[in-house]
Amino acid sequence: MKKNRLKEIVGELKNASKMHLSQSKEIDKHIDDMKSPLDLKLSSGCKAAAKKKFDVYPSAYANMWASKQQKKGKC
């Protein structure tokens, strides 16, 4: 299901009744978790670390390493 459609459903549920309000809040939480990797950008610190570590930047290996380091919170 697409994010836009889910957001539309959330809007409808919020207007329906108080009972649906809790359901709409639960769906909102799931929408936030649906971020794709393409939505996330590498931090400048991780890019700098990858440039120091790898001879060639940008490269697939350097970007993969940098993204893993960012997920671990190391840069």
Jmol script that loads the backbone (N, CA, C; Angstrom):
load data "model"
ATOM      1  N   MET A   1       0.850  -1.173   0.000  1.00  0.00           N
ATOM      2  CA  MET A   1       0.000   0.000   0.000  1.00  0.00           C
ATOM      3  C   MET A   1       0.898   1.238   0.000  1.00  0.00           C
ATOM      4  N   LYS A   2       0.541   2.241  -0.748  1.00  0.00           N
ATOM      5  CA  LYS A   2       1.351   3.445  -0.868  1.00  0.00           C
ATOM      6  C   LYS A   2       1.167   4.356   0.341  1.00  0.00           C
ATOM      7  N   LYS A   3       2.220   5.132   0.627  1.00  0.00           N
ATOM      8  CA  LYS A   3       2.186   6.048   1.769  1.00  0.00           C
ATOM      9  C   LYS A   3       1.049   7.057   1.638  1.00  0.00           C
ATOM     10  N   ASN A   4       0.877   7.620   0.451  1.00  0.00           N
ATOM     11  CA  ASN A   4      -0.161   8.637   0.268  1.00  0.00           C
ATOM     12  C   ASN A   4      -1.547   8.079   0.561  1.00  0.00           C
ATOM     13  N   ARG A   5      -1.798   6.858   0.126  1.00  0.00           N
ATOM     14  CA  ARG A   5      -3.099   6.230   0.367  1.00  0.00           C
ATOM     15  C   ARG A   5      -3.299   5.990   1.862  1.00  0.00           C
ATOM     16  N   LEU A   6      -2.243   5.547   2.546  1.00  0.00           N
ATOM     17  CA  LEU A   6      -2.353   5.329   3.981  1.00  0.00           C
ATOM     18  C   LEU A   6      -2.629   6.637   4.713  1.00  0.00           C
ATOM     19  N   LYS A   7      -1.984   7.703   4.292  1.00  0.00           N
ATOM     20  CA  LYS A   7      -2.229   8.994   4.925  1.00  0.00           C
ATOM     21  C   LYS A   7      -3.673   9.452   4.682  1.00  0.00           C
ATOM     22  N   GLU A   8      -4.197   9.164   3.509  1.00  0.00           N
ATOM     23  CA  GLU A   8      -5.585   9.514   3.203  1.00  0.00           C
ATOM     24  C   GLU A   8      -6.537   8.745   4.126  1.00  0.00           C
ATOM     25  N   ILE A   9      -6.256   7.462   4.322  1.00  0.00           N
ATOM     26  CA  ILE A   9      -7.073   6.634   5.209  1.00  0.00           C
ATOM     27  C   ILE A   9      -6.999   7.167   6.634  1.00  0.00           C
ATOM     28  N   VAL A  10      -5.800   7.572   7.065  1.00  0.00           N
ATOM     29  CA  VAL A  10      -5.638   8.122   8.408  1.00  0.00           C
ATOM     30  C   VAL A  10      -6.519   9.348   8.577  1.00  0.00           C
ATOM     31  N   GLY A  11      -6.537  10.211   7.580  1.00  0.00           N
ATOM     32  CA  GLY A  11      -7.377  11.404   7.648  1.00  0.00           C
ATOM     33  C   GLY A  11      -8.846  11.049   7.770  1.00  0.00           C
ATOM     34  N   GLU A  12      -9.273  10.058   7.020  1.00  0.00           N
ATOM     35  CA  GLU A  12     -10.673   9.642   7.087  1.00  0.00           C
ATOM     36  C   GLU A  12     -11.005   9.038   8.453  1.00  0.00           C
ATOM     37  N   LEU A  13     -10.094   8.239   8.972  1.00  0.00           N
ATOM     38  CA  LEU A  13     -10.334   7.610  10.274  1.00  0.00           C
ATOM     39  C   LEU A  13     -10.397   8.640  11.399  1.00  0.00           C
ATOM     40  N   LYS A  14      -9.555   9.663  11.330  1.00  0.00           N
ATOM     41  CA  LYS A  14      -9.561  10.690  12.363  1.00  0.00           C
ATOM     42  C   LYS A  14     -10.903  11.404  12.412  1.00  0.00           C
ATOM     43  N   ASN A  15     -11.530  11.557  11.273  1.00  0.00           N
ATOM     44  CA  ASN A  15     -12.820  12.233  11.213  1.00  0.00           C
ATOM     45  C   ASN A  15     -13.987  11.312  11.548  1.00  0.00           C
ATOM     46  N   ALA A  16     -13.784   9.995  11.537  1.00  0.00           N
ATOM     47  CA  ALA A  16     -14.881   9.052  11.702  1.00  0.00           C
ATOM     48  C   ALA A  16     -15.413   9.015  13.147  1.00  0.00           C
ATOM     49  N   SER A  17     -14.554   8.748  14.098  1.00  0.00           N
ATOM     50  CA  SER A  17     -15.000   8.679  15.492  1.00  0.00           C
ATOM     51  C   SER A  17     -13.805   8.568  16.417  1.00  0.00           C
ATOM     52  N   LYS A  18     -14.062   8.671  17.697  1.00  0.00           N
ATOM     53  CA  LYS A  18     -12.984   8.571  18.675  1.00  0.00           C
ATOM     54  C   LYS A  18     -12.355   7.182  18.672  1.00  0.00           C
ATOM     55  N   MET A  19     -13.170   6.188  18.407  1.00  0.00           N
ATOM     56  CA  MET A  19     -12.660   4.829  18.378  1.00  0.00           C
ATOM     57  C   MET A  19     -11.600   4.671  17.292  1.00  0.00           C
ATOM     58  N   HIS A  20     -11.839   5.286  16.162  1.00  0.00           N
ATOM     59  CA  HIS A  20     -10.906   5.180  15.055  1.00  0.00           C
ATOM     60  C   HIS A  20      -9.662   6.042  15.263  1.00  0.00           C
ATOM     61  N   LEU A  21      -9.718   6.982  16.170  1.00  0.00           N
ATOM     62  CA  LEU A  21      -8.576   7.847  16.415  1.00  0.00           C
ATOM     63  C   LEU A  21      -7.360   7.036  16.847  1.00  0.00           C
ATOM     64  N   SER A  22      -7.569   6.076  17.727  1.00  0.00           N
ATOM     65  CA  SER A  22      -6.440   5.250  18.174  1.00  0.00           C
ATOM     66  C   SER A  22      -5.904   4.401  17.023  1.00  0.00           C
ATOM     67  N   GLN A  23      -6.803   3.944  16.161  1.00  0.00           N
ATOM     68  CA  GLN A  23      -6.362   3.170  15.001  1.00  0.00           C
ATOM     69  C   GLN A  23      -5.537   4.037  14.055  1.00  0.00           C
ATOM     70  N   SER A  24      -5.970   5.265  13.877  1.00  0.00           N
ATOM     71  CA  SER A  24      -5.241   6.151  12.968  1.00  0.00           C
ATOM     72  C   SER A  24      -3.861   6.481  13.522  1.00  0.00           C
ATOM     73  N   LYS A  25      -3.740   6.616  14.834  1.00  0.00           N
ATOM     74  CA  LYS A  25      -2.436   6.875  15.441  1.00  0.00           C
ATOM     75  C   LYS A  25      -1.498   5.689  15.228  1.00  0.00           C
ATOM     76  N   GLU A  26      -2.029   4.494  15.337  1.00  0.00           N
ATOM     77  CA  GLU A  26      -1.227   3.291  15.129  1.00  0.00           C
ATOM     78  C   GLU A  26      -0.725   3.216  13.684  1.00  0.00           C
ATOM     79  N   ILE A  27      -1.585   3.539  12.745  1.00  0.00           N
ATOM     80  CA  ILE A  27      -1.184   3.532  11.337  1.00  0.00           C
ATOM     81  C   ILE A  27      -0.141   4.610  11.080  1.00  0.00           C
ATOM     82  N   ASP A  28      -0.294   5.769  11.705  1.00  0.00           N
ATOM     83  CA  ASP A  28       0.689   6.846  11.558  1.00  0.00           C
ATOM     84  C   ASP A  28       2.080   6.377  11.968  1.00  0.00           C
ATOM     85  N   LYS A  29       2.170   5.602  13.042  1.00  0.00           N
ATOM     86  CA  LYS A  29       3.458   5.080  13.496  1.00  0.00           C
ATOM     87  C   LYS A  29       4.092   4.207  12.412  1.00  0.00           C
ATOM     88  N   HIS A  30       3.280   3.380  11.763  1.00  0.00           N
ATOM     89  CA  HIS A  30       3.790   2.487  10.726  1.00  0.00           C
ATOM     90  C   HIS A  30       4.225   3.260   9.485  1.00  0.00           C
ATOM     91  N   ILE A  31       3.545   4.334   9.161  1.00  0.00           N
ATOM     92  CA  ILE A  31       3.922   5.143   8.003  1.00  0.00           C
ATOM     93  C   ILE A  31       5.313   5.715   8.216  1.00  0.00           C
ATOM     94  N   ASP A  32       5.608   6.174   9.415  1.00  0.00           N
ATOM     95  CA  ASP A  32       6.921   6.733   9.710  1.00  0.00           C
ATOM     96  C   ASP A  32       8.022   5.684   9.582  1.00  0.00           C
ATOM     97  N   ASP A  33       7.688   4.424   9.845  1.00  0.00           N
ATOM     98  CA  ASP A  33       8.666   3.343   9.741  1.00  0.00           C
ATOM     99  C   ASP A  33       8.902   2.908   8.303  1.00  0.00           C
ATOM    100  N   MET A  34       8.119   3.407   7.363  1.00  0.00           N
ATOM    101  CA  MET A  34       8.193   2.965   5.983  1.00  0.00           C
ATOM    102  C   MET A  34       9.205   3.749   5.148  1.00  0.00           C
ATOM    103  N   LYS A  35      10.113   4.456   5.784  1.00  0.00           N
ATOM    104  CA  LYS A  35      11.104   5.214   5.030  1.00  0.00           C
ATOM    105  C   LYS A  35      11.969   4.250   4.238  1.00  0.00           C
ATOM    106  N   SER A  36      12.179   4.591   3.002  1.00  0.00           N
ATOM    107  CA  SER A  36      13.034   3.754   2.175  1.00  0.00           C
ATOM    108  C   SER A  36      14.481   4.205   2.346  1.00  0.00           C
ATOM    109  N   PRO A  37      15.427   3.354   2.024  1.00  0.00           N
ATOM    110  CA  PRO A  37      16.827   3.749   2.112  1.00  0.00           C
ATOM    111  C   PRO A  37      17.154   4.943   1.227  1.00  0.00           C
ATOM    112  N   LEU A  38      16.375   5.143   0.179  1.00  0.00           N
ATOM    113  CA  LEU A  38      16.617   6.275  -0.703  1.00  0.00           C
ATOM    114  C   LEU A  38      16.241   7.594  -0.048  1.00  0.00           C
ATOM    115  N   ASP A  39      15.385   7.554   0.966  1.00  0.00           N
ATOM    116  CA  ASP A  39      14.994   8.768   1.677  1.00  0.00           C
ATOM    117  C   ASP A  39      16.093   9.259   2.618  1.00  0.00           C
ATOM    118  N   LEU A  40      16.959   8.361   3.027  1.00  0.00           N
ATOM    119  CA  LEU A  40      17.996   8.698   3.992  1.00  0.00           C
ATOM    120  C   LEU A  40      19.254   9.169   3.258  1.00  0.00           C
ATOM    121  N   LYS A  41      19.905  10.188   3.791  1.00  0.00           N
ATOM    122  CA  LYS A  41      21.119  10.701   3.179  1.00  0.00           C
ATOM    123  C   LYS A  41      22.284  10.479   4.128  1.00  0.00           C
ATOM    124  N   LEU A  42      23.450  10.287   3.536  1.00  0.00           N
ATOM    125  CA  LEU A  42      24.646  10.114   4.343  1.00  0.00           C
ATOM    126  C   LEU A  42      25.032  11.439   4.979  1.00  0.00           C
ATOM    127  N   SER A  43      25.460  11.377   6.208  1.00  0.00           N
ATOM    128  CA  SER A  43      25.915  12.583   6.883  1.00  0.00           C
ATOM    129  C   SER A  43      27.277  12.975   6.329  1.00  0.00           C
ATOM    130  N   SER A  44      27.622  14.238   6.489  1.00  0.00           N
ATOM    131  CA  SER A  44      28.893  14.717   5.963  1.00  0.00           C
ATOM    132  C   SER A  44      30.065  14.037   6.681  1.00  0.00           C
ATOM    133  N   GLY A  45      29.883  13.708   7.960  1.00  0.00           N
ATOM    134  CA  GLY A  45      30.933  13.014   8.698  1.00  0.00           C
ATOM    135  C   GLY A  45      31.205  11.624   8.150  1.00  0.00           C
ATOM    136  N   CYS A  46      30.154  10.927   7.772  1.00  0.00           N
ATOM    137  CA  CYS A  46      30.315   9.582   7.214  1.00  0.00           C
ATOM    138  C   CYS A  46      30.948   9.640   5.828  1.00  0.00           C
ATOM    139  N   LYS A  47      30.580  10.644   5.054  1.00  0.00           N
ATOM    140  CA  LYS A  47      31.197  10.815   3.736  1.00  0.00           C
ATOM    141  C   LYS A  47      32.688  11.092   3.885  1.00  0.00           C
ATOM    142  N   ALA A  48      33.042  11.964   4.831  1.00  0.00           N
ATOM    143  CA  ALA A  48      34.449  12.293   5.045  1.00  0.00           C
ATOM    144  C   ALA A  48      35.235  11.066   5.491  1.00  0.00           C
ATOM    145  N   ALA A  49      34.650  10.256   6.373  1.00  0.00           N
ATOM    146  CA  ALA A  49      35.320   9.039   6.830  1.00  0.00           C
ATOM    147  C   ALA A  49      35.518   8.067   5.674  1.00  0.00           C
ATOM    148  N   ALA A  50      34.537   7.949   4.799  1.00  0.00           N
ATOM    149  CA  ALA A  50      34.652   7.053   3.646  1.00  0.00           C
ATOM    150  C   ALA A  50      35.720   7.556   2.672  1.00  0.00           C
ATOM    151  N   LYS A  51      35.811   8.862   2.510  1.00  0.00           N
ATOM    152  CA  LYS A  51      36.830   9.430   1.613  1.00  0.00           C
ATOM    153  C   LYS A  51      38.231   9.141   2.136  1.00  0.00           C
ATOM    154  N   LYS A  52      38.399   9.151   3.454  1.00  0.00           N
ATOM    155  CA  LYS A  52      39.705   8.853   4.045  1.00  0.00           C
ATOM    156  C   LYS A  52      40.045   7.371   3.937  1.00  0.00           C
ATOM    157  N   LYS A  53      39.033   6.527   4.096  1.00  0.00           N
ATOM    158  CA  LYS A  53      39.266   5.086   4.139  1.00  0.00           C
ATOM    159  C   LYS A  53      39.484   4.481   2.750  1.00  0.00           C
ATOM    160  N   PHE A  54      38.765   4.982   1.742  1.00  0.00           N
ATOM    161  CA  PHE A  54      38.808   4.378   0.413  1.00  0.00           C
ATOM    162  C   PHE A  54      39.548   5.286  -0.564  1.00  0.00           C
ATOM    163  N   ASP A  55      40.279   4.663  -1.487  1.00  0.00           N
ATOM    164  CA  ASP A  55      41.002   5.428  -2.507  1.00  0.00           C
ATOM    165  C   ASP A  55      40.055   6.115  -3.475  1.00  0.00           C
ATOM    166  N   VAL A  56      38.976   5.440  -3.804  1.00  0.00           N
ATOM    167  CA  VAL A  56      38.013   5.987  -4.763  1.00  0.00           C
ATOM    168  C   VAL A  56      36.709   6.300  -4.041  1.00  0.00           C
ATOM    169  N   TYR A  57      36.328   7.560  -4.103  1.00  0.00           N
ATOM    170  CA  TYR A  57      35.023   7.963  -3.564  1.00  0.00           C
ATOM    171  C   TYR A  57      34.438   8.976  -4.518  1.00  0.00           C
ATOM    172  N   PRO A  58      33.217   8.853  -4.939  1.00  0.00           N
ATOM    173  CA  PRO A  58      32.218   7.867  -4.519  1.00  0.00           C
ATOM    174  C   PRO A  58      32.376   6.534  -5.247  1.00  0.00           C
ATOM    175  N   SER A  59      32.126   5.491  -4.535  1.00  0.00           N
ATOM    176  CA  SER A  59      32.090   4.147  -5.101  1.00  0.00           C
ATOM    177  C   SER A  59      31.044   3.356  -4.331  1.00  0.00           C
ATOM    178  N   ALA A  60      30.646   2.258  -4.893  1.00  0.00           N
ATOM    179  CA  ALA A  60      29.620   1.429  -4.257  1.00  0.00           C
ATOM    180  C   ALA A  60      30.109   0.916  -2.898  1.00  0.00           C
ATOM    181  N   TYR A  61      31.368   0.493  -2.843  1.00  0.00           N
ATOM    182  CA  TYR A  61      31.906  -0.036  -1.587  1.00  0.00           C
ATOM    183  C   TYR A  61      31.989   1.049  -0.521  1.00  0.00           C
ATOM    184  N   ALA A  62      32.465   2.225  -0.920  1.00  0.00           N
ATOM    185  CA  ALA A  62      32.609   3.321   0.037  1.00  0.00           C
ATOM    186  C   ALA A  62      31.249   3.762   0.562  1.00  0.00           C
ATOM    187  N   ASN A  63      30.276   3.862  -0.316  1.00  0.00           N
ATOM    188  CA  ASN A  63      28.941   4.275   0.112  1.00  0.00           C
ATOM    189  C   ASN A  63      28.286   3.230   1.004  1.00  0.00           C
ATOM    190  N   MET A  64      28.505   1.963   0.684  1.00  0.00           N
ATOM    191  CA  MET A  64      27.934   0.900   1.502  1.00  0.00           C
ATOM    192  C   MET A  64      28.561   0.936   2.902  1.00  0.00           C
ATOM    193  N   TRP A  65      29.881   1.086   2.963  1.00  0.00           N
ATOM    194  CA  TRP A  65      30.568   1.162   4.246  1.00  0.00           C
ATOM    195  C   TRP A  65      30.074   2.360   5.053  1.00  0.00           C
ATOM    196  N   ALA A  66      29.965   3.516   4.398  1.00  0.00           N
ATOM    197  CA  ALA A  66      29.529   4.731   5.080  1.00  0.00           C
ATOM    198  C   ALA A  66      28.103   4.590   5.617  1.00  0.00           C
ATOM    199  N   SER A  67      27.226   3.979   4.830  1.00  0.00           N
ATOM    200  CA  SER A  67      25.844   3.832   5.284  1.00  0.00           C
ATOM    201  C   SER A  67      25.756   2.875   6.469  1.00  0.00           C
ATOM    202  N   LYS A  68      26.577   1.831   6.476  1.00  0.00           N
ATOM    203  CA  LYS A  68      26.588   0.896   7.604  1.00  0.00           C
ATOM    204  C   LYS A  68      27.122   1.582   8.859  1.00  0.00           C
ATOM    205  N   GLN A  69      28.152   2.401   8.694  1.00  0.00           N
ATOM    206  CA  GLN A  69      28.709   3.126   9.833  1.00  0.00           C
ATOM    207  C   GLN A  69      27.690   4.105  10.400  1.00  0.00           C
ATOM    208  N   GLN A  70      26.940   4.744   9.511  1.00  0.00           N
ATOM    209  CA  GLN A  70      25.923   5.698   9.955  1.00  0.00           C
ATOM    210  C   GLN A  70      24.809   4.991  10.721  1.00  0.00           C
ATOM    211  N   LYS A  71      24.403   3.814  10.233  1.00  0.00           N
ATOM    212  CA  LYS A  71      23.364   3.052  10.944  1.00  0.00           C
ATOM    213  C   LYS A  71      23.826   2.626  12.335  1.00  0.00           C
ATOM    214  N   LYS A  72      25.128   2.331  12.460  1.00  0.00           N
ATOM    215  CA  LYS A  72      25.683   1.951  13.749  1.00  0.00           C
ATOM    216  C   LYS A  72      25.861   3.166  14.659  1.00  0.00           C
ATOM    217  N   GLY A  73      25.788   4.373  14.071  1.00  0.00           N
ATOM    218  CA  GLY A  73      25.958   5.593  14.855  1.00  0.00           C
ATOM    219  C   GLY A  73      27.422   5.936  15.109  1.00  0.00           C
ATOM    220  N   LYS A  74      28.290   5.453  14.252  1.00  0.00           N
ATOM    221  CA  LYS A  74      29.722   5.672  14.464  1.00  0.00           C
ATOM    222  C   LYS A  74      30.259   6.936  13.792  1.00  0.00           C
ATOM    223  N   CYS A  75      29.469   7.592  12.989  1.00  0.00           N
ATOM    224  CA  CYS A  75      29.969   8.827  12.381  1.00  0.00           C
ATOM    225  C   CYS A  75      28.842   9.830  12.223  1.00  0.00           C
TER     226      CYS A  75
END
end "model"
wireframe off; spacefill off
backbone 0.3
color backbone group
